[in-house]
Amino acid sequence: MTAATTQSTLGHDTPQVTARAKVTGKAQYAGDLKVAGMLHGKVLRSPHAHARIVSVDVSEALALPGVRAVLTGADAPRARWGVSHKERRILAEDVVRFCGEEVAAVAAVTEEIARDALDLIRIAYEELPAVLLPEEALDDEAPIIHDGRQNNIAHEIRFERGSVAEGFAQADLVHEATYTTHAQYPGYLEPMGTLAMVDPEGRLVVWTSTQSAFLARARLAAALERPVSSVRVIQATTGGGFGGKIVEDANQLVAGLLALKTGKPVRLVNNRLEDFLACPTSLPERITLKLGMTRDGLIVAKDVHIVADCGAYAGLTSEVMHVSAMRSDNMHRLNNVRSHATLVYTHAPPHGAFRGFGGTQMLFALNSHIHMMAEQLGLDPAEVHKRNAIGAGEVSVHGWKVASTGLVECIDQATAALHWHEKRPAQPDGPVRRGRGMAAAMHVSGNRTIGNWDGSTVVVKINEDGRVMIHSGESDMGQGAATMLTQIVAHELDLPLSHVSVMLPDTDVAPFAIGSFASRVTIVAGNAAIVAARKAKARLLDLAAILLEVPVDQLAVGNAAIHVREAPDRQLAFADIARQHIWRHGGEAIQVSATWDAKTVMHDDKVYGNVAPAYSFAAQAVEVEVDTETGRVTVVDNFVSDDCGKALNPMAIHGQTNGATVQAIGWALYEQLQLEAGRIVNGNFADYTMPTADAVPMLRGGFVESNDPNGPYGAKGASETAILPGAPAIANAVYDAIGVRITDLPITPEKILAALRRRKEAAHA
Amino acid sequence: MTAATTQSTLGHDTPQVTARAKVTGKAQYAGDLKVAGMLHGKVLRSPHAHARIVSVDVSEALALPGVRAVLTGADAPRARWGVSHKERRILAEDVVRFCGEEVAAVAAVTEEIARDALDLIRIAYEELPAVLLPEEALDDEAPIIHDGRQNNIAHEIRFERGSVAEGFAQADLVHEATYTTHAQYPGYLEPMGTLAMVDPEGRLVVWTSTQSAFLARARLAAALERPVSSVRVIQATTGGGFGGKIVEDANQLVAGLLALKTGKPVRLVNNRLEDFLACPTSLPERITLKLGMTRDGLIVAKDVHIVADCGAYAGLTSEVMHVSAMRSDNMHRLNNVRSHATLVYTHAPPHGAFRGFGGTQMLFALNSHIHMMAEQLGLDPAEVHKRNAIGAGEVSVHGWKVASTGLVECIDQATAALHWHEKRPAQPDGPVRRGRGMAAAMHVSGNRTIGNWDGSTVVVKINEDGRVMIHSGESDMGQGAATMLTQIVAHELDLPLSHVSVMLPDTDVAPFAIGSFASRVTIVAGNAAIVAARKAKARLLDLAAILLEVPVDQLAVGNAAIHVREAPDRQLAFADIARQHIWRHGGEAIQVSATWDAKTVMHDDKVYGNVAPAYSFAAQAVEVEVDTETGRVTVVDNFVSDDCGKALNPMAIHGQTNGATVQAIGWALYEQLQLEAGRIVNGNFADYTMPTADAVPMLRGGFVESNDPNGPYGAKGASETAILPGAPAIANAVYDAIGVRITDLPITPEKILAALRRRKEAAHA
């Protein structure tokens, strides 16, 4: 007889452990939270892109029955907040710099009263000239948006590796083009929301929708001028982040300020329009790319100029632009690269972090470019990528140590799925043309970027019933962190998932963590979870060896128990061991902690250095139909192949790649923020057209398991890479279908028709 | 120049860290908690001491608008709960065993509706013969209260050490008397209360007024037939416990059941009458004590018989009676002791743990006895205690290792304060007579009693601002545990108290702990806190040594910073070190855990063994006035001297000794539960007369610092010992004043007058 063991879920489709609470409506998002005496917050936003606040009169608003506080810039702390540039007040004073900027905040007994009170706040503005385009902002005559920022330059990156001039001299083909990318709204189902209150000890307690409870705490403390220890942030169930819920939005800060000023709990939840106005959208970049290639398709030189528009406040955009300027260089074997990137303030609503984090922008340009050059050289663009692809064990031009890569396999898998090498798409009769395109991408799994730590600490507790609780400060915003941690700890301890639970991050409870971005959680927290679980298991085994009077190496774990390998009937349930671990001389409950930190470096001042413990890769192939009469582009087939290292939960990764594909389709074809004089005029899901089911083909995808030596069981991050190749694959397919190269996203029917018209006119000229 | 250091508060009067929230009304007791959708619970209690439930009809109650659930025994889990005897259902079914037993529970949208619904529950009872006195219950003909408990005996203790027969043979004086003690209601300001809800994952979350969150969790899990891990208990601010809030009351269980059945948050807060009916009151014991003494006052034999009335359910009373049967033996150098104690079920409301935990009962008898014998031998009772007092380093008759004792010093201090040896009280003119009495006592600090562990784990976190958070599962129910932990950690890290905070126990967060009873928290959690704080300090020092490039032994801590001893300007703030502890290769936040377990043993089956890491002692002297016309006794002066080892917070210990003195006065003179046919008829503060300010003298007290080698900085527990000598000191003073020995508490005017009358009649006879 052998004792039964629990089937590990690792590598098997595993529903999210958070799913039941979500689908039954029981999960508590910030907007679901209600506490006694709670007030409702509302924010008054600037109607102007640039204006001076001449006078403020809140008396009428304050007089409205039910209103408990009306705060303006004068009531807000003097501290300025921001990521690298501390430049933004919680509520604007004197000057507003974008249309949507927080100017006043109300707390009232109902949301309706709070909303009505906004209408009673009298603010006189003197409109000032607004600069809405980065090219204008760079003009010497342009108004300065932030004091001391000459030419409105927020940040500038310049580097050259190898010799670009020598590289181009070796090239058989040099191609240069300019690409423009636009801002995408993250479109999470749950708008930003916060419930803030002051606890009996005077500490500020904040439940919030966030990708990082600890970064939220640090920002709240700094912006509200309080010690970090006087702030407690608890992550509410979070309905998506996509980069928008890191640290760039004022929602938490306004809610915290209202709670501190009123002494009451205040809930502040954006409605969709407010969220459009307040949320950072992805960074629009104008990318001028020049590549040199040999006739064999080897890239010998790259020169890129980027001008990016951060909007009124820089937020995380310096880091985003940094990624655009250099990350994709590491995908290929390059020697000669040069980047010059300039981040420019405008009076547009602030841009910021977004799934892909600057990779999408540059990979749109690069993949478009490679397609064009391959065509000129008579090469298959897929082959060009493969010929240039960096190999496992190699060090990239920027010093990245690529321990594993499935790039070539991803390209093969994606192209094969669309029969890339077998046949051309059959062209139907009529005005519709079919075409195929592909693109390749790379991303980081973790990134030693915000400081010299890219680690995570996981605490594993074993309760007296032998069940396990995990404390981690890493956020599950829907991407599956809690499920991943549960799977790993359950696997290591050979327990069913139901015996393991993960507490939502609470900064008073969880070990310090950075949060969910840079596709870091699986690799850093996953590795920490393995170590912590093994430590906990060792505690169980050590005591079981004493109790069973057998050496540890003769024991085995299974079925929530430890048994003697050769005599499985001699066993002790985890519950028994856990209890006896306490109830003995010198005992204590089993509660262990483990930290895993990536063996990476921060890049040096020449942006050189191995910043991530692993790098993930992806490739995508799509087939589109272009209606040459209407200009409409439809993605009719697709396959995205994701090198996730090891698919710990295939179902979850399919969810990620499917979502990424749809979000990429939205960015490439449909979604477009419409601004008039700097004002978002389509801030709702009727007018901001995210892809609906009929705009999306059957979503297909697969994995390549490159088994990264640094990843937990070989796994790498699988949240972001798959969004990267979508837009250029579509642009390439459009080109393949109709011979028209669209370089400015999104690829709208108007642009298709205009390009077709231009080509026709040129042909007739 | 030397760097400033923070003044340690250890040994100095320190306001409770919880005081501000409490006095400003911000502290959240269970009854203050409100959450959205919360229902209010109410409990229907048996009107009979013993009855069969013939029929139950809840239809009318359920039909009342606003009622969400009406539960009876049939709806409650089959599990039976209790401490050593599992014998009680959450809601009674078939049989009720005391007047006040929980029979049905209602949840409704308002408390008023819930109360009204109780009136609509139709329960038909068949009254059964009730046994209300233990002597009756022991009768062979008495009805059996619990199946299988022959003669209604719940527990029996018998032991003999040495030879009592030989001891009495050596005695010059043998004295025997019987003493009766009565039940005291703990009289905390906050009645029991719980808010229970089911979280989105289906776990039961309970905020409750408790002395032990983890024991509460274990009991909830067992009684509600759920895994421990599916229950989360969070201690609400707790307004006193005095033993009543350990694990003997059904409030939490009923609230939990209502929450599980309704799926809604349910708050169940006792009003005062309900609390009188539901709360365990102290254990009434009938003690027949026989002592043998030499003419020098040395005690050579002790024989005691105890009959204790546990009421309808045994709860913790076996352990309480155990203490009565043997603890006070360890105060003196005894060789020949014998105890026979019998715990008997009756149909009275259940009795249980109470401050002093059985010590008060026996020490009333013992101190009364010694006073009488000393008088007969012409000795000073204070001198008799001192001659018999166990010394430091000695092992008592039951194997207790008394590492420190200040008993003699306590006796000297208390008697000196009342000029014991200098003068007799002046007798005023008129009917009032003055008298003085003293008594001595001992108690445990910790107790290896509920299992083979008497430890505590403390977690110390240092946040990025250099401030500290402590996690402990030990409860602060007002006695000052949080302040003690704060003081210790602040002292070890040389921080102001404001930089240290303690989280209320939360079983999902705090390390496993047993809770607050047996005066254990200062010694076990205090020691753990020292170790944890020193570990955290070592982390700071180790990193500071690297950063300052100086060996650790050249560094010093002070002013929330670490400086080079010989160059104090070279320093790093804790905040800087804490941040750099994270932000470096292999870094992590400072979060350390330490466990301290007492080096004690569980007593063997002959109740022998050193059960506590330290033992505390106390003595009290009082002066009373007895009005011989009205029988009224007034305590006019008192001094209680407490051997607390080391007074970590003199203000807090004075608070404890003052409170203990008043509670002892109440028990001795004023408080008396009135029962009619087993029904408490004075369950309110108008009729149950706790001492008011005019019944209490100027409260005087002092410490003896015996500096226990096992205590943190020498400290021992200081919550319970001071209650022990109060009642016998008063009884002795009454005897001293009027020559009347009252052996049955409380010492009411009626008893005084009756005794005076008897004496007068005897004198005239």
Boltz contact constraints between the chains, C-beta under 6 A:
constraints:
  - contact:
      token1: [A, 21]
      token2: [B, 200]
      max_distance: 6.0
  - contact:
      token1: [A, 21]
      token2: [B, 201]
      max_distance: 6.0
  - contact:
      token1: [A, 26]
      token2: [B, 200]
      max_distance: 6.0
  - contact:
      token1: [A, 27]
      token2: [B, 200]
      max_distance: 6.0
  - contact:
      token1: [A, 28]
      token2: [B, 200]
      max_distance: 6.0
  - contact:
      token1: [A, 34]
      token2: [B, 36]
      max_distance: 6.0
  - contact:
      token1: [A, 36]
      token2: [B, 34]
      max_distance: 6.0
  - contact:
      token1: [A, 200]
      token2: [B, 21]
      max_distance: 6.0
  - contact:
      token1: [A, 200]
      token2: [B, 26]
      max_distance: 6.0
  - contact:
      token1: [A, 200]
      token2: [B, 27]
      max_distance: 6.0
  - contact:
      token1: [A, 200]
      token2: [B, 28]
      max_distance: 6.0
  - contact:
      token1: [A, 201]
      token2: [B, 21]
      max_distance: 6.0
  - contact:
      token1: [A, 227]
      token2: [B, 465]
      max_distance: 6.0
  - contact:
      token1: [A, 228]
      token2: [B, 463]
      max_distance: 6.0
  - contact:
      token1: [A, 228]
      token2: [B, 464]
      max_distance: 6.0
  - contact:
      token1: [A, 228]
      token2: [B, 465]
      max_distance: 6.0
  - contact:
      token1: [A, 229]
      token2: [B, 463]
      max_distance: 6.0
  - contact:
      token1: [A, 229]
      token2: [B, 465]
      max_distance: 6.0
  - contact:
      token1: [A, 229]
      token2: [B, 467]
      max_distance: 6.0
  - contact:
      token1: [A, 451]
      token2: [B, 583]
      max_distance: 6.0
  - contact:
      token1: [A, 452]
      token2: [B, 583]
      max_distance: 6.0
  - contact:
      token1: [A, 452]
      token2: [B, 584]
      max_distance: 6.0
  - contact:
      token1: [A, 453]
      token2: [B, 582]
      max_distance: 6.0
  - contact:
      token1: [A, 453]
      token2: [B, 583]
      max_distance: 6.0
  - contact:
      token1: [A, 453]
      token2: [B, 587]
      max_distance: 6.0
  - contact:
      token1: [A, 457]
      token2: [B, 588]
      max_distance: 6.0
  - contact:
      token1: [A, 463]
      token2: [B, 228]
      max_distance: 6.0
  - contact:
      token1: [A, 463]
      token2: [B, 229]
      max_distance: 6.0
  - contact:
      token1: [A, 464]
      token2: [B, 228]
      max_distance: 6.0
  - contact:
      token1: [A, 465]
      token2: [B, 227]
      max_distance: 6.0
  - contact:
      token1: [A, 465]
      token2: [B, 228]
      max_distance: 6.0
  - contact:
      token1: [A, 465]
      token2: [B, 229]
      max_distance: 6.0
  - contact:
      token1: [A, 467]
      token2: [B, 229]
      max_distance: 6.0
  - contact:
      token1: [A, 508]
      token2: [B, 503]
      max_distance: 6.0
  - contact:
      token1: [A, 509]
      token2: [B, 509]
      max_distance: 6.0
  - contact:
      token1: [A, 511]
      token2: [B, 589]
      max_distance: 6.0
  - contact:
      token1: [A, 511]
      token2: [B, 591]
      max_distance: 6.0
  - contact:
      token1: [A, 512]
      token2: [B, 582]
      max_distance: 6.0
  - contact:
      token1: [A, 512]
      token2: [B, 589]
      max_distance: 6.0
  - contact:
      token1: [A, 582]
      token2: [B, 453]
      max_distance: 6.0
  - contact:
      token1: [A, 582]
      token2: [B, 512]
      max_distance: 6.0
  - contact:
      token1: [A, 583]
      token2: [B, 451]
      max_distance: 6.0
  - contact:
      token1: [A, 583]
      token2: [B, 452]
      max_distance: 6.0
  - contact:
      token1: [A, 583]
      token2: [B, 453]
      max_distance: 6.0
  - contact:
      token1: [A, 584]
      token2: [B, 452]
      max_distance: 6.0
  - contact:
      token1: [A, 586]
      token2: [B, 597]
      max_distance: 6.0
  - contact:
      token1: [A, 587]
      token2: [B, 453]
      max_distance: 6.0
  - contact:
      token1: [A, 588]
      token2: [B, 457]
      max_distance: 6.0
  - contact:
      token1: [A, 588]
      token2: [B, 595]
      max_distance: 6.0
  - contact:
      token1: [A, 589]
      token2: [B, 511]
      max_distance: 6.0
  - contact:
      token1: [A, 589]
      token2: [B, 512]
      max_distance: 6.0
  - contact:
      token1: [A, 591]
      token2: [B, 511]
      max_distance: 6.0
  - contact:
      token1: [A, 595]
      token2: [B, 588]
      max_distance: 6.0
  - contact:
      token1: [A, 597]
      token2: [B, 586]
      max_distance: 6.0
